[in-house]
Amino acid sequence: MLAIYHTSSDIIAESPFLSLSVCILFLLLKQPPTIMKQSLKDYIVDPRDNIIIECEAKGNPVPTFSWRRNGKFFNVGKDPRVTMRKRSGTLEISFRSGGRPEDYEGEYQCFASNDFGTALTNKILLRVSKSPLWPKEVLEPVVVAEGSSLVLACNPPPGLPPPHTFWMNSAMMSITQDRRVSMGLNGDLYFSNVLAKDSHTDYSCNARFLFTHTIQQKNPYTLKVQTSRKVAETPPNFLSPTGTDSSRMMVLRGQKLQLECIAAGVPTPSIKWFKKGGDLNQKVKLDNFNKTLRIDSVSKEDAGEYMCMANNQIASIRHSIFVQVKAAPYWLDKPFNLVLAPDENSRLVCQANGNPKPLIQWLVNGEPMESSLPNPSRSVVGDTIIFHSVQIGSSAVYQCNASNHHGYLLANAFVSILDMAPRMLGAKNQLIKVIENNRTFLDCPFFGSPLPGLRWFKNGQGSGLDGGQYRVYINGSLEIKRARVEDQGTYTCVARNILGKEENQVRLEVKEPTRIVRAPEHQSAIRGTMARFDCRVKSDLTLPITVTWLKDDKPLSLGWRLKKDEDSLSIPDVHEQDEGTYTCTVKSEIDQDTASARLTVLGIHTPDLAFSNCLSSGPPGPPGGLVVKNVAATSVELRWSRGYDNHSPIGKYVIMGHSPLSPGNAESIRVVGLLPWMDYEFQVIASNILGSGEPSMSSHTIRTQQAAPTVAPSGLGGGGGDRNELIITWTPMAREYQNGDGFGYILAFRKQNSPTWVVERVSNVESSRYVYSNQSLSPYCLFEVKIKAYNRKGEGPFSQIAVVHSAEEGEQPKL
């Protein structure tokens, strides 16, 4: 398959010449149309606005556009109200000079065409939003006995889209809803039982229409409640839905499912929900005081029988709702654009699923494939179009339509057959400078169809470069694994296909690295004396370099006092403000090096006193906050705070514990070489040029993690014993070598020259002797024995083999 090859997005971003070349190449490539923007399949418009039906596409040449309305050609030019935007298929229908938006309702489909094919939008069903008035009606007062159930019907006018309903009183306050009184999904107001306080003259249902932002109000209900001294308790019965079960409810995959159960009764029933064969999953939400079950995005596993139970202290009842989940088509493998070279093979795949399973239909340039001209280079096998040895002139846009009773999917994918001689996309005759011994890439981005072969040559001689020190990548880059001085020269990349060839050159220069050969060192200077930091540099003589200094990571201002020469920085008459970290950075155009050192200012320099007279200086104080973290089998991590340095920088720390360690001047260290399953405490001592300070407080006691034994028991021997016995002895292993609990020994022994070992386990940690008895054991028979230790973490290594003998005839056991 044809592609554009380049080294990386970073290289393109940094090279305006390469980026411009790629853009120009794309402008030259011929390409069938691609739909970029279209209106929704179900498109509802506001009747007060102009109607805009979107259709945007790209291609080369620029596509032309046409429309079908209700399956027939729509002549845009003949309707004065309809205009099409320039270089676009988007329609605008204006009603400034009159006309009815309803006259333009229908199904629209846009066709974008150029010399290489036609792409289609979805079929766009255009409908005008409607906000019909509430029919006029006279509502008689509703008279009901206290304790009875009641439903106040809303019946809003059928708007497009349907209005949002809610109940209010004459003071424009919402009707209070609770377990007893609530609005159903159909907008009706349900009373599980009526109380005397429900008597009002202003129960009004309201419908809000989204497009027009208007609210219409139904004539208010007057409710009169006939009271009685005692309201009889009644068992639950369902107001919505009625009966014991509902007819099967169908919902589409991905849509919202809402099930409702509203019950009457005194006392007010409570509602609970169940699903047959399992629990309600986490997707289920209960709304409206548990009267509504909601799943926002339904999937196949949400199908089944749902039951709601209404319960009060008199009785309980159930209602079953059977939910069936169907699915409009959805993509499994959507076809994508193909750019092919002549004689290439490829395929377009269109896989979709749904319930029922969708029917797959292929179209080419908007027409069914079966009605198009025969093409020997393509064949349809199920949901796949297979292309064989494609030829110039067979570019087209293919449409896959997947449909069932619940909807359809339409996807465009173009197949563009392109032939082009090789073109180089990079700048010509680039100069690349690299540091010696570095990994280096020479780039040669190219394009062509059929895909060109690419070879590299050095200095115009010899065979192509690939293998050993060189590696050629499919994108055209040449890797030089370690650039050497002898690798300097002119490299030529040649791209070739059946239509021609093109080449480009890259000059490579290999330079010495820039490095600091004498770096600044940490130092302490008495106030009033001079401090000097070295920074001697070695670099390639052909590369100009710059040397800069930073203090505490900020540019150092070199005024009259601070002096910089070629190899150093001098600070005369040091004072407290000079204390800090000084960094020397040396840069060339292709590399850099950096080194840092810290200056500490000590005391006050007085000429009349000896050089060693430094006020307020001394060994550091004890470090603080010593903690032990990340305890492993043979190592731990120690962390601490610096403590007081007494005006002289801390040069190192010493760890006191398993063994003295000197980790330098960091405030943390990984202590290694510890023994597993052993208890340790640690202390830290800080030191500077004036001496060592007091140790820190001891850390808390830790025990290292367990590990398998690492050494074998020693002192292996034996012999003697009673008749028919073999006695094996060894030295018990000390606690520090056991490495964990569950400790014991594994013995292996065999007659000399026998291929088979006998293995025995001894679980007593203090054991030093094992007796093997066997009636068939010959006297004074030589045995090879070996031993290893084990614990809960594993087994250690075997010891060296020792030779012992079984007991002699008549020999008595040794104590």
N, C-alpha and C positions, 0 to 999 in steps of 0.2 A: 504494500500500500504506500502511496506517495506521501511524503512528509517533508517539512523544512527542518534541516539539521543545523544546530548551532551548539556552542559549548555550554552556555548557562545563561539564565536570566540576568545574573549579575553582570556578565560581560556585555550583554545587549544594553543594559541600563547605563553602563559607563561609556559606551561607544556610540555617540550620536550618528556617526557615519553608518555603522551597522544597522542601527534602528531605522534610519532613513531608508537604507537599502531594502530592508524587509517590508516597510510600508509601500515603497514604490513597486516592489514585486507583487504584493497583494493587489495593488491597483491594476496591474497588467494581467493578472490571472483571470481567465474567463470562469464564471461561476453561475450555476443555476440559482433561482430565487430561494430565499429563506424567509419565512414569516417571523418577524421580530416582535410584533405587538398586535393584539386583536381584542375585541370586546368580549364580554362574558357570553357563555352559551345562553343563559337565561338572563336577558338584559331588560331591566325595567327602567323606564325613563320618566322624568318629571314633565308633565304636559305644559308647564309654564316656561320651560327652557327649549332652546334649539336642540334637536336630536343630533348626536355625534356618534357614528358607528366607526370604530377604529380598525384600520388595516394597514400595518407598516411592514415593509419587506426590504431586504437588501439583495443585491446580486450584481453581476457584471456581464453584459450591459445592465444598466438600471432597469428594473422591471416596469412593465406597464400593468394597469389594473383594470379589472372588470368585475361586475357584480351579478349575482342571480338573486331574484326575490321570489320566494315560494316556488323554487325550482326552475324559473324561467329567466331569460336574459333581462336585466334591469337597465334600461336605456337612461343613463344619468343625464345625458345632454338634453333630453326632451322635457325634463321637469324643471321649471324655473326655480323651484324652491330647493333643489338638490345641487350641491357643488361638491367636487372632489379636490382635495388639497394637492398642490403641486408636488411632484416626485413622491406621491403617496397615494394609497388607496382609501384613505379615511374620508367618509362621507359626512357632510354637514347639511342638515335639513332645517331651513329657517322658516319661521312663521310670522315674520314682521309684516308681510303684506297679506296676511290672512291664511286660511287653511286649518285643517283639523289634524292634530297629531295622531288621532286614532286611525286616520286613513293610511298611515304608514306602518301600522302593525303588521307583523308577518315574520317570515324566516328569511334571513339574509346570509349569503356566503360570498366571500371575496376570493378572486383569482388573481395571483401575481405571476406574470409571465415575462420571459425573455427568450432569446434564441436557443437556450439550452434546457428549457422546461417550464413547468407551471406548478406553483405551490398554492395550497388552499388553506383558508381559515376554517375553524369550526362553523357549523350552521348556527347562526346567531338568532335566537328567537326574541324579537323586539316586541315588547308590550308597554303600553302607557299606564302609568300609575293611576289608580282610581280611588277616589274618596267619596263614595255615595252617601247621600243624606240618610239619616235614620227615618224609617217610615213613621208617619204621624199615627199615633194611637192614643186612645184614652184608656188609662189603667184604673180599673176599679180598685177600691181599697181591699187589701188582703186581710181577712179576719181569720184568726187561728187560735186554737186553745193552747194555753200554757202547757209545755211539755211535748207538744206535737213537733214533728219535723216539718221543714219548709224549704222550698227552692224558689228563689226569685230569679226568673229567666232574664238573660241579657240579650241574646240574639243580635249581635252587632251587624251592621251592614257588611256584605262581603267585599272588602276593599282589596286592592292589589298594590303592594303585598298586604296580607291580612293585618288589621289594626291590633294595637296593644290595648287590652281592656283592663279597667280598674273601677272600683266602687268608691263613691264619695257621698257626703251629705251636702246640704245647702250651704254650709259654712266652708265648703271646699276642703273639708277635712276627710282623710281616708277613714273608711269604716274599719274599726278595730277587728282584727282577725285572730283566732286562737283555735284550740282543739275543737271547740263547739261551733264556731262560725268561720267559714273560709270560702274563698273563691275557687271554683274548679277550673280545669284546663279549658273548658268551653266558655268561660267567662261568667257562668251562673254563680249566684251567691247561695251557699248551702248552710242551713241551720240544722245541726244534729238534733237539737231540741230548742224550743222557743221559751224565753223567759219574759217576765213582765217588762223588764227594762228595755226589751227590744222594740217596744212601741215607738215608732217614729213616722214622720210624714215625708221623709226626704231620702229614701234609699235610691240612689241614682247610679246607673251604669254608664261609664264613659269609654269612648273609643278614640285612641290617639293614632293618627295616620302619619307614618314616618316621612313620606316624601313631601307632603304639603305642610307638615308641622301644625296640623289643626287637630282640635279635640271636639268631638261631637258628644252630646249628652242625651241620654234617653230620658223620657219623662219619668219623674220620680215615682217610686212606689210609696203608698201609705200602708203601714203595717199596724194593725190593731190586735192586741193580745188579750184574750179572755182569760182572766185569772181565776184560780180556784184555791180553796184552802189547802188541799194536798194534791200534789202531782204524783200520779202513779208511776212506779218504776216500770220500764219496758225493756225487753231484750233488744239487742242490736238488729238492724236490718239495713241493707245497702241501698243508698240513694244513687250512687254512681260508682261502678256500673251495677245494674240490678241482677238479681239471680245468683246462682252458685258458680257459673263459669261464663267466660266470654268466648265469642268466636275467635278464631286464630288471627292474631295481629301480625302483620308483616312490617319489618323495618329493614332499611338498607344499611349495609356495612358502611361505617363511618358517620352515619347520621345519629341524631339524638333519639333515645328511647325514653318515653315518659308513660308510666303506668299509674293509674289513679284508683284509689278506693276511699269513698266517703260514706260514712255510716251514720244512721240515726239511732237514737236510744236514750234512755234515762237510767242511770247517769250516762254522761257523754262517753261513748266507747273510745278505747285506745286502739291504734292500728299497729300491727306488726307485719313484717314481710318475710317470706321464705322462698327458696328455690328448690324445686324437687331434685333430689339426687346430689345435693351439695349446698355449701354455704354461699351466701352472697359475697361476690368478690370485692376487691378494694375499689373498683371503678364505680360501684353503686353509691349514689348519694340519695338521701331521703330529705324531701322538702315538704313545705306546707304542713308542718306538725305531723310528719310521718305519713301523710295521706298520699304523697306522690313519690314514686320511685323513679330515679333518673340515672341514665347512663349516657354521658355526653358523646361518646364515639363508640358505636356498637361494633363488635367483632363476632366472628362465627361462633365462638364458645359462649356468647351471651344468649344463644337460643335456648329454649326450654320452657318449662311450666313454672310460672311464678304464682305464689299464693299470698293473698293478704288475709289477715285474721283481725276481725273486729271483736273486741272483748269488753264487757263491763261486768258488774258483780252479779248480773242476772244470768247471762249466757255468753257464748262466743259463737261466731259464724265465720265461714271461710268463703273465699271467691278465688277461682283459678283463672289465670290469663295465660294463654298459650302464645309464645312469641316465636315467630319464624324469621330468621335472618337471611335475606337475599343480598345480592351484591351487583351493583352496576359494574361494568368492566373496569379493571385496574391493571396497570402495567406490571409485567414481570421482566420483559426485555424489550425496551423501546428501540426502534430502528434509529441509526445515526448516520450522518453524512459520510459518503465515501468519495475520496479523490484517488482515482486509479490511473495507472499508466497503460498504454496500449498493450494488449496481450496478457494483462494481469487477470487473476481469478479472485473472486471475493463473494460475499453473501450479505444480504439484508435479512435480519431476524426480527419478527414481530410476535412477541408472546404476551398474552394477556389472560387474566383469570376473571371469574365472576360467577354468579349463581342466578340463572343457569349459565353454563359455560358459553363464553361469547363466540360468535361467528366471526372469523377473520376474512376480510376481503381486501385484496390489493388493487390499487388504482395506479395508473401512470399518467402524469400530467393532468390529473383530475378525471380521467376516464377509466372505466373498468378495464383491467388488463385483458380480459377475454375479448373485448371489442377492439383492442389496439392491433396494430400490424404485427405479424409474427416476427420474432427476433431470435435467431438461432443461438445468440450468445447468452440467453437467460432461460431459466426454467423455474417453475414454482413447485416446491415440495412442502406441502402442509403450510406452516406459518413462515416459510423461508423462501426467499428468491435467491437462486444460485446463479452467479455470473461466470461465464467461461470465456476466456480470451477476448475481453472487451475490445472494441474498436473505436477509433475516432468517429464522432458524429452520433454516438449512442448515449450522450449525456441526457439525463431526464430527472424529473422529481417524482418519486414514488410515494404514494400515500397508503398507509395501513389503517383500515377502519375495523375496529373491534366493537361489536354491538350485541346487546341482548335486550330483553323486554324493558330493562330499567335504565338504559342509557347507552352511550357510545363514546369511544375514544377515537381521535383522528391524529395521526402523526405524519409529518412530512420528513422525508430523507432524500437528499439529492445524491445522484451518482454522476460525478463529473469525470470525464475522460480527458486527460491532459497530456499533451506532448510538448516538451520544451528542452532545448539544448541546455547543457550545464551553465549555471550562472554563479559567480562568486559574490557573496553578500558582504564580505569584510572589506576593510580599507586596503588599498594596494600598498605593497612594499613597506610593511610595518617594520619598525626597529624595536626589538625586545631586548631589554637588559635584565640579566638574572644574576643571582649570587651563586658562586661556585658551590657545588655539592647539593644545591637545592633541587627539589622536584619541580619540573618546569613543563608548561603546556604551551604549545604553539597552535593557534586556532586558525581553522580554515572553514568557516561556515559557507555552505553551498546549497544549491537547489537544482533540481532537474527532474524530468519525467521522460522515459523511465528513470528510476533512481540511479544516479551515476555511481560508478566505482571510483574510489579515490586512492591515490598513491602519493607518497612523500619521497622526495629526493634531496640529497645534500650536495651543494655546490654544482648542481646540474650533472652529477656523475653517478655511475653505479646503479645497482638495482634499488627497488623501493625499500624504504626503511620500515621494518616491522620485526619485532623479536629482539631479545637481549636487552640492550639499554633503551630500546625504543618500543613504544606501543601505540598503535593507531586505533582510535575509537570510531564508532559508527557515525558520530556527529562530525567527523572530519578532524578532530583534534589529534595532535601528535604529542605523546608524553615522552619526556626525557627524564629517566628516573633519577639520575644524579648528574647535573650539568658539570662538565669539566671544561678546562680551557680549550682542549682539542675539539670540543663540540661547537666552538664558534664557527660561524659561516652563514651562507645563504641557503635557506630551505625552500623548496618549491613543492607546492601541493598541486596535483593535476586531477581534475574531475572529468570523467569521460563516460558518455553513453552513446547509443546508436546514432544520435542526432548531432554529435560533435564533442568537443572538449574545451575546457577553459582552465587556466592556471593562475596561481597567485604566489607571491614570494614573501618570505619573512626573514629578516636578518636577525641573527642571534649574537649577542655579545655577553661573555661570561666574566663577571667581576669578582675581585676579592671581597670578602665580607668586611663590613665596618665593625670594629670591635674595640672595646676599651681594654688596653693591655696593662695599665696601672690604674686601679680603681681607688676612689676615696675610701678611707678607713675611719671607723669610729674613733673619736678622740675627745679628751677632756682638756680644757684650756683654762688657766687662771685668769680671772678678769684683769684686763689691762695688757695681756700679752697678745701674741699673734697666733692665729690658727691658719693652717694651710691644708687644702684638700687637693690631692692629685687627680688628674683625669687625662692620662696619656692615651692617645688614639692611634690605631693603625688602620689604614683604609686603602682602597684602590686609588691609584694616583690619577685616574681619569674621571673619578667621581668627586665633584665638589661636596664638601661636608660643612655642616653648621653645628656648633657646640653651644648648648644653652644650659643654664643652671636654674633649678627650682629650689625654693625653701618651703618646706612643709606643703609640697604639692602646688605651690603658687609661684608664678614667675618672679625671679629674684631681681630686684632693682639694683643695678650696678652703678652706684653713685661715686662720689669722690673718695669714699673710704674703702669700699670693696674693689679689688683689682682682679681681673681675669687675664691670664696670658694663654699661650697655646696649649699648655699642659696642666694648668692648675688654677685654683681660686684661692686668693689670699685675703684674710680678714684681720687687719691690724687693730690693736687697741680693743680687744674683745670685751663686750659688755653683755648684760643679761638678755637683751633683746635678740642677740645673735644666736641664742640657743635654739636648736631645732634640727630637722633632718634636711640635708643638702643632697640634691640629686643632679647628677651630670647626665645629659642626654645628647648623644651625637647622632645626626641624621644625614643620610644621603638620599638621593631621589628614589632609591629602591629598598633601603633597609635602614635599621637604626640599632643602637645599643644604649643601655642605660645602667647606671650604678648609683647607689645611695650610701650615705654614712651620716651618723649623728654627731653633733657637737654639743658637749655639755660644758657649761660655764661654772667654774668653781670659785667660791669665796672672793676675797679682796686681795689684790696684789699690792704689797707695800715694799718699796725698794729697801727700807732699812731692816727688814726681817728676812730670815732665811727663806729659800725657795719653798720649803715644805710647810711654811706657816699658812695654812688655809683655814679661814674661819668657818665654823658651822659645817665642817665636812667630817665624814667618818664612815665606818662600815654601815651597810643598810640594816634596817629593822627586820623583824621576822615577817615573812609573808603571812597573809591571812586568808581565811575562807577556804582552806584546803578541803576539796571534796573528791571522792572517788566515783567514777562513772564507767559505764560500758565494760563491766567486769566480764572477762572471758576466761578460758581455761589457763592460758599462760601469759595473759597480759591484762592490764587495766589502764584506764585513762585518768590522769590526775589534772586537776585544774585548781588554780589559786589566784589570789590578787597580789599585786606587787608589794604592797607595804611601803614604808618610808625609805627613800633612797639616800637620805642624808647628803643631798647636793652632789652626789657622785653617781653616775649611771651604773645600774646593776649590770655586771658583765656576764654572770652565769648563775645558775641555780644548781644545787646538789640535792639529789633525792636520797633520803635515808629510809631504807626499808629492807627489801630482799638483799640489795647490794647498792653501794653508792653509785649514782649515775649523774652525769653532767649534761643536761639537755640544752645548754645555751641560755639565752636570755628570754625565752618564750614563757608565757604564763600557763602553759599546758604541755603535757607530754604523754606519749603512750609508753608505759613501762612494760617491757617484754622480758621473756626468759624466766617467768615465774613458774612455780610448780602448781599443777592442778590440785584442786580440793585442799588447799592450805589456807590458813588464816594469816592475814597481813595487816600491819599498820604502817603508815608512811609519815615522814616529816620532810619539809623543804627548808633548805638554808640558802639565803641569797648572799652574793659576794660582789664586791667591786674592787677597784684598784687599791682601796684602803683597807681591805680585809674582808673576812666573813662575819656575818651577823649571827644573831640568835636563831635557833631553829623555830619553825612554826609549831603551833599546836598539833598534836598527833591527829591523824585522820581517824574516823571510826573504823573499827575492825571489819574487814571484809573477808569472805571466803571465795576463792577463785572457783570457776565452774569445773565440773567433773570432766574427765577425759579418759579414754582407754589407756591402760598401762603402756609405758614406752620402754621399759627395761625389763629384762628377764631376771628371775631369782638366781642367786649365786650359791656356791657351796654344794652343788649337786653331787651326790655320791650314794653310798649304801653298801649292801652285801650282808652276809651272815643271816642269822635268824634261825627259826625252827625248820624241821624237815618240810619240804614242799612249799617253802616261802621265799618271796623276793622282797627285801626291804630296801626302800628308796628314801634317802634323807636329803634335806636342803636347808639353807639358811632363810628363816622367815624374812619377808620384805618389810623394811621400816615404813612407818606411816607416811613419810614424805614421798614414797614411790608408789603408793597404792592408787593415787589419782581419783578415787571415788569409792562410794559404798558398794555393797554387794560383792566384796572382794573375795577371791579364792584362787586356787591353783588348778592348772590342767596338766596332768602327767601323761606322757606317751612313752611306751616301752615296747620292745620286741626282742625276740631271740636274735642273736647276731646272725646276719646273712638272711634273715626272714624278710619277705616283702611287706608283711602286714604289721601295723602298729596297733597296740591296745591302748585306748584312751580312757582315762579316769579323771573325774573332777573331785577336788577336795575343797569344800566350802568353808572350812574353818580357817579364819585369817591367821590364827596363831599356830597352825599346824606346821611341823617341820619333818614329818615322818609318815610314810605310807607303806602298809604291808599288803602284799599281793599273795593270796593263798590259792593253790591249785594242786589237787592230788596227783595230777599227771606231770607236775613240774619236776624235772630231773635235777639231781644234786649238782651243785657247782657248775651250773650252766651260765654262760656269759650272755648278758643282756645289754642292749643299747637303750639308754634312757635320755629324755629331754623334758623340760618343764617350762611353762609360761604362766603368767598371771592374767586374771580377768577381773572385770567389775561390770557394773550395769551398763557402762558405755561401750564395752567391747573387750577384745582380747589383745594382749601384748605380744611381743616376739618370743619365739622359742629360744631357750638357752643353747649353748653348745652341747653336743652329744657327749655323755659320759658312759663308761662301760663298768657295770657292776655284775656280781655273780650271785646266783641263788645260794641257799644254805647248803653246807656240806652234810654228809650222812652223820647223824647223831649229834650235830652241833646244837647247842642250846640257844634260845633267843638272847640277844644282847639287850641289856637295860640301858 
